[in-house]
Structures are given as C-alpha cells and as structure tokens.
Amino acid sequence: MSGNKDSGSGPPKKVKPLPPLVNFLNAGLSGMCATCFVHPMDVLKNRMQMSKEGVTITQTISTIFRNEGIFKFYAGLSAGLVRQATYTTARLGIYNQLQDIYRERYSEEKPTFARLALMAATAGSMGAFVGTPAEVALVRMTSDGRLPPEQRRNYKSVVDAFARIVREEGVSTLWRGSVATMGRAAIVNVSQLATYSQAKIIIASELDVPEGVQLHFYASMLSGVITAFNSMPFDITKTRIQNRKSTDGKLPGMFGVMFDIARTEGFRALWKGFWPTYCRIGPHTVITFMFNEQFARLYRLYFMQ
C-alpha cells in the first residue's frame, strides 16, 4: 500500500510561509468567525460553572430562555470577539509563526510532538496574558443574568466593562485570574494546536487523506475532544476567580480554588459544564482551523504567486 501511495508522487511541495502580519490577522479573524457560531455555548458553560448545584445543560438552557429571553444566549458577544481579537490573534499567530520559522530552518524534518507541544504552550501562555482582560469581561457578562437583579453589573458593552472595572476595582483586576488563564491556555494549546498538527500528520500518512477540508475537519474534531477534557479543571477555576468581586475578600490561588471545588462539590465538579465546553471547543476548533487554513490558502493563491 505504501508503494502505491508514494509512486510518482515526487518530493512534497514546500509551502511558502505567510508574512508575520498576515499570520496574526489570519489567526484573529479565524477565531472571531468561529465565535459568532459558538458563543451561546460560552454562555451556558459559564452559567453552569458558576452554579454550586448540579445543573444540566437542558436546565440551564430552559432557565435562560424562560427568565431572560433568547437574546441572552449572545450576552457578552462583544467581549467574546475582543477576546478572539487579542487572545487568538496572539496565540495562533505566534504558533503559526513558530511553525513557519521551524519549516524554514528544518525544511526536510517534521517537528516532533514534543516540539509542537513546546511551541503551543509558549504561544498559549503569551496569548492568554494578552487576552485576560477580555476574558474577565466575557466571564462577567455571560454570568451576570444568574445574579439577583440588585447584584448584577449590567455592563453595556465590553468597553463599558473595561472602563467600570478599572474605575471601580482597579486596573489590576483586568488581569485577575491570569495565572489560571495562562495555565489553562498552555493545556488548551498543547491539547488543541499540537494535537491538531500531529493528528494531521498521522491522518494524512496512515489514512491517506489528502490536504484539504476533510483532513482539517478530522484533525479538528479529535483535537477538540482532548482539549475539552484536559482544560476543564483550569477553566472552571478561572471562571470562579474572574467572577469574584473585589469586596469578596482575599481569594485563594489557582490550585487553592481548584482543591476547594473538588472538596466541597466533588471531584467531578471540576468537569462541570463539560458538554457545553465540548460543544463550544469542538466546533470552535473545527471552524477556526478550517477558516485559518482556507484564509492562508487564498492568500498564497492570490498574493504570493
């Protein structure tokens, strides 16, 4: 079978690296496109993670729809888009740039999973720090509806959220939970980006799936499952930390909050909101990478000939 696969194929054509600016713009635009499709899952995930009781995704959907209306499923969309414009632009742009540098330096050698993981963790941590302010605004805006009316923040937009957080709680609050966010991002990016890249290599070589939308879809779905499972304990910890008010007293660190959730709500609570998380990460991964690959292909086709 391997003989048929290789016969007459010749050496693989070298892919030209995109200009750095295009890499970053492509990353942010891909993430923003995907967010428009999956934002309701962010709302459900954050609502479920903020609940101390065991609630199902069906109960959460019903409560939001009955008490707040259908448009609340897109509460905080502006923060979600700003998050993609910062976090995804940085993390996916840096990751793509690191891969292009590697290809230029080692054109004949495929990167090992360990090298892909190192690239992904570096890109994720750096992107998470840049995107933490939008993450804080997103968590608060999507969770606001579950609070009693007198306790709601009622941010009008992500810009209003930033301004009020700085004015009422101090600029450092914009980076609250940044350690948990960066830890989650490192896990997410190793699980998502490195797994995606490795899955593409394996699926293409072992299953003989050619480069294209089908290969991107298969690799993205596999990456999404692993990402959702690995990132959940960090994700719920980040959500709890970022939703706290400054007046709530001193908050334990990332692992303190994580252990407290496991102790008081049970170990399985660390995966609370898994299904909306997967329903968000799975499609978001698929859509982001498919847009990312297609934008790159179109740029090479029309601007790099």
C-alpha positions as CSV (number, residue, x, y, z in Angstrom):
1,M,0.0,0.0,0.0
2,S,2.8,2.4,0.8
3,G,4.4,1.7,-2.6
4,N,1.2,2.9,-4.3
5,K,1.0,5.9,-2.1
6,D,4.5,7.1,-3.0
7,S,4.7,6.1,-6.6
8,G,5.1,9.0,-8.9
9,S,4.3,11.5,-6.2
10,G,7.8,13.1,-6.1
11,P,9.0,15.3,-3.2
12,P,6.4,17.3,-1.4
13,K,6.0,20.9,-2.5
14,K,7.4,23.3,0.0
15,V,4.7,25.6,1.5
16,K,5.7,29.3,1.5
17,P,5.5,30.9,4.9
18,L,3.0,33.7,5.3
19,P,4.2,37.2,6.3
20,P,4.1,37.6,10.1
21,L,1.4,40.3,9.9
22,V,-0.8,38.1,7.8
23,N,-0.3,35.2,10.2
24,F,-1.6,37.2,13.1
25,L,-4.5,38.8,11.2
26,N,-5.5,35.4,9.9
27,A,-5.5,33.9,13.4
28,G,-7.7,36.7,14.9
29,L,-10.1,36.7,12.0
30,S,-10.5,32.9,12.1
31,G,-11.2,32.9,15.8
32,M,-13.7,35.8,15.5
33,C,-15.6,34.0,12.7
34,A,-15.8,30.8,14.9
35,T,-17.0,32.7,17.9
36,C,-20.0,34.1,16.1
37,F,-21.2,30.5,15.7
38,V,-20.4,29.0,19.2
39,H,-20.9,32.0,21.6
40,P,-24.1,30.6,23.2
41,M,-22.0,27.6,24.4
42,D,-19.8,30.1,26.3
43,V,-22.8,31.5,28.0
44,L,-24.0,28.0,29.0
45,K,-20.6,26.9,30.1
46,N,-20.0,29.9,32.4
47,R,-23.5,29.7,33.9
48,M,-23.1,26.0,34.7
49,Q,-19.6,26.6,36.2
50,M,-20.8,29.4,38.4
51,S,-23.6,27.2,39.8
52,K,-22.8,25.4,43.1
53,E,-25.6,22.9,42.5
54,G,-25.6,20.2,39.9
55,V,-27.4,21.6,36.9
56,T,-27.7,20.0,33.5
57,I,-27.3,21.8,30.2
58,T,-31.0,21.3,29.5
59,Q,-32.0,23.0,32.8
60,T,-29.6,25.9,32.1
61,I,-30.9,26.4,28.6
62,S,-34.5,26.4,29.9
63,T,-33.7,28.8,32.7
64,I,-32.1,31.4,30.5
65,F,-34.8,31.1,27.8
66,R,-37.6,31.4,30.3
67,N,-36.2,34.1,32.5
68,E,-34.1,36.2,30.2
69,G,-35.1,35.5,26.6
70,I,-33.3,34.1,23.6
71,F,-31.0,37.1,23.0
72,K,-29.3,36.4,26.3
73,F,-27.6,33.4,24.7
74,Y,-25.4,36.1,23.0
75,A,-24.8,38.1,26.1
76,G,-21.2,39.3,26.1
77,L,-20.6,38.6,22.4
78,S,-18.6,41.9,22.1
79,A,-16.3,40.6,24.9
80,G,-16.0,37.2,23.1
81,L,-15.0,38.9,19.9
82,V,-12.5,41.2,21.6
83,R,-11.1,38.0,23.3
84,Q,-10.6,36.4,19.9
85,A,-9.1,39.6,18.5
86,T,-6.5,39.6,21.4
87,Y,-6.0,36.0,22.7
88,T,-6.5,34.0,19.4
89,T,-4.6,36.6,17.3
90,A,-1.6,36.3,19.7
91,R,-1.7,32.5,20.5
92,L,-2.5,31.2,17.0
93,G,-0.4,33.9,15.3
94,I,2.6,33.1,17.4
95,Y,2.1,29.3,16.9
96,N,1.8,29.7,13.1
97,Q,4.9,31.9,13.1
98,L,6.9,29.4,15.2
99,Q,5.9,26.7,12.8
100,D,7.0,28.8,9.8
101,I,10.3,29.5,11.4
102,Y,10.8,25.8,12.1
103,R,9.9,24.9,8.4
104,E,12.4,27.5,7.2
105,R,15.2,26.1,9.4
106,Y,14.4,22.4,9.1
107,S,12.7,22.1,5.8
108,E,13.1,18.3,5.4
109,E,12.3,17.4,9.0
110,K,8.8,17.1,10.5
111,P,8.6,18.6,14.1
112,T,8.2,16.0,16.9
113,F,5.2,16.2,19.2
114,A,7.4,17.5,22.0
115,R,8.5,20.4,19.8
116,L,4.9,21.1,18.7
117,A,3.8,21.0,22.4
118,L,6.5,23.5,23.4
119,M,5.5,25.8,20.6
120,A,1.8,25.5,21.6
121,A,2.4,26.1,25.3
122,T,4.6,29.1,24.6
123,A,2.0,30.6,22.2
124,G,-0.9,29.8,24.5
125,S,0.7,31.4,27.6
126,M,1.7,34.6,25.8
127,G,-1.7,34.9,24.1
128,A,-3.6,34.2,27.4
129,F,-1.8,37.1,29.2
130,V,-2.7,39.5,26.3
131,G,-6.4,38.2,26.3
132,T,-7.1,38.1,30.1
133,P,-8.9,41.5,30.3
134,A,-11.3,40.4,27.6
135,E,-11.7,37.0,29.4
136,V,-12.6,38.7,32.6
137,A,-15.2,40.9,30.8
138,L,-16.6,37.8,29.0
139,V,-17.0,35.7,32.2
140,R,-18.8,38.6,34.0
141,M,-21.1,39.5,31.1
142,T,-22.1,35.9,30.4
143,S,-22.7,35.1,34.1
144,D,-24.5,38.3,35.0
145,G,-28.0,37.0,34.4
146,R,-27.8,34.4,37.1
147,L,-27.2,37.0,39.8
148,P,-30.1,38.7,41.7
149,P,-31.1,42.0,39.9
150,E,-29.5,44.2,42.6
151,Q,-26.1,42.4,42.3
152,R,-25.9,42.5,38.5
153,R,-23.1,44.6,37.0
154,N,-25.2,45.3,33.8
155,Y,-22.2,46.2,31.6
156,K,-23.4,47.8,28.4
157,S,-20.5,46.5,26.3
158,V,-17.0,45.2,26.6
159,V,-15.7,48.8,26.5
160,D,-18.1,49.8,29.4
161,A,-16.9,46.6,31.2
162,F,-13.2,47.6,30.9
163,A,-13.9,51.2,32.0
164,R,-16.0,50.3,35.0
165,I,-13.6,47.5,36.2
166,V,-10.7,50.0,36.1
167,R,-12.7,52.7,37.8
168,E,-14.4,50.5,40.5
169,E,-11.9,47.8,41.2
170,G,-8.5,49.0,39.8
171,V,-6.6,48.2,36.6
172,S,-5.0,45.0,38.1
173,T,-8.5,43.4,38.2
174,L,-8.4,43.2,34.4
175,W,-5.7,40.6,34.8
176,R,-7.4,38.7,37.7
177,G,-7.0,35.0,37.2
178,S,-4.2,35.5,34.7
179,V,-2.2,32.6,36.2
180,A,-5.2,30.2,35.9
181,T,-5.9,31.6,32.4
182,M,-2.3,31.1,31.3
183,G,-2.2,27.6,32.9
184,R,-5.5,26.7,31.1
185,A,-4.2,28.2,27.8
186,A,-1.0,26.2,28.0
187,I,-3.0,23.0,28.5
188,V,-5.5,24.0,25.8
189,N,-2.9,24.9,23.3
190,V,-0.8,21.8,23.8
191,S,-4.1,19.7,23.6
192,Q,-5.5,21.7,20.7
193,L,-2.7,23.1,18.5
194,A,-0.1,20.4,18.9
195,T,-2.7,17.6,18.8
196,Y,-4.2,19.2,15.7
197,S,-0.8,19.4,13.9
198,Q,0.1,15.8,15.0
199,A,-3.3,14.5,14.0
200,K,-3.0,16.0,10.5
201,I,0.4,14.3,10.1
202,I,-0.9,10.9,11.3
203,I,-4.3,11.0,9.4
204,A,-2.6,12.2,6.2
205,S,0.1,9.5,6.3
206,E,-1.8,6.5,7.8
207,L,-5.2,7.0,6.3
208,D,-4.0,8.6,3.1
209,V,-6.3,11.6,3.5
210,P,-5.1,14.4,1.2
211,E,-4.5,18.0,2.4
212,G,-7.9,19.8,2.4
213,V,-11.1,20.4,4.2
214,Q,-11.7,16.7,5.1
215,L,-8.3,16.4,6.7
216,H,-8.8,19.7,8.6
217,F,-12.2,18.5,9.9
218,Y,-11.0,15.1,11.1
219,A,-7.9,16.6,12.9
220,S,-10.0,19.4,14.5
221,M,-12.7,17.0,15.9
222,L,-10.0,14.8,17.5
223,S,-8.2,17.8,18.9
224,G,-11.5,19.2,20.3
225,V,-12.3,16.1,22.4
226,I,-8.8,16.1,24.0
227,T,-8.8,19.8,24.6
228,A,-12.2,19.9,26.3
229,F,-11.3,17.1,28.8
230,N,-7.8,18.4,29.6
231,S,-8.7,22.0,30.1
232,M,-11.9,21.8,32.2
233,P,-10.4,21.9,35.8
234,F,-8.4,25.0,34.8
235,D,-11.4,26.5,33.0
236,I,-13.8,26.3,36.0
237,T,-11.1,27.6,38.3
238,K,-10.5,30.6,36.0
239,T,-14.3,31.3,35.8
240,R,-14.8,31.3,39.6
241,I,-11.8,33.6,40.2
242,Q,-12.7,36.1,37.5
243,N,-16.3,36.4,38.5
244,R,-15.5,37.4,42.1
245,K,-15.9,41.0,43.3
246,S,-13.0,42.8,44.9
247,T,-15.1,43.1,48.1
248,D,-15.4,39.3,48.4
249,G,-12.1,39.2,50.4
250,K,-8.8,37.6,49.6
251,L,-9.2,34.8,47.1
252,P,-7.0,31.6,47.2
253,G,-4.6,30.9,44.4
254,M,-5.4,28.8,41.3
255,F,-4.8,25.4,43.0
256,G,-6.5,26.5,46.2
257,V,-9.7,27.3,44.3
258,M,-9.4,24.0,42.4
259,F,-8.9,21.9,45.5
260,D,-11.8,23.8,47.2
261,I,-14.2,23.0,44.3
262,A,-13.1,19.3,44.5
263,R,-13.5,19.2,48.3
264,T,-16.9,21.0,48.6
265,E,-18.6,20.0,45.4
266,G,-16.9,16.7,44.5
267,F,-14.0,15.8,42.1
268,R,-16.4,15.5,39.2
269,A,-17.4,19.2,39.6
270,L,-14.0,20.1,38.1
271,W,-15.6,19.0,34.8
272,K,-18.9,20.8,35.4
273,G,-20.1,22.3,32.1
274,F,-18.1,19.7,30.1
275,W,-20.8,19.2,27.3
276,P,-21.3,23.0,26.5
277,T,-17.5,23.3,26.7
278,Y,-17.0,20.5,24.2
279,C,-19.9,21.8,22.1
280,R,-18.0,25.1,22.1
281,I,-14.4,23.8,21.7
282,G,-15.2,21.1,19.2
283,P,-17.0,23.3,16.6
284,H,-14.8,26.3,17.5
285,T,-11.7,24.3,16.9
286,V,-13.1,22.9,13.6
287,I,-14.3,26.3,12.3
288,T,-11.2,28.2,13.5
289,F,-8.7,25.8,11.9
290,M,-10.8,25.5,8.7
291,F,-11.1,29.3,8.3
292,N,-7.4,29.6,9.2
293,E,-6.3,27.0,6.6
294,Q,-8.6,28.5,3.9
295,F,-7.6,32.1,4.5
296,A,-3.9,31.0,4.3
297,R,-4.6,29.1,1.1
298,L,-6.4,32.0,-0.5
299,Y,-3.7,34.5,0.5
300,R,-1.0,32.2,-1.0
301,L,-3.1,31.8,-4.2
302,Y,-3.9,35.4,-4.8
303,F,-1.0,37.3,-3.2
304,M,2.1,35.0,-3.2
305,Q,2.2,33.8,-6.8
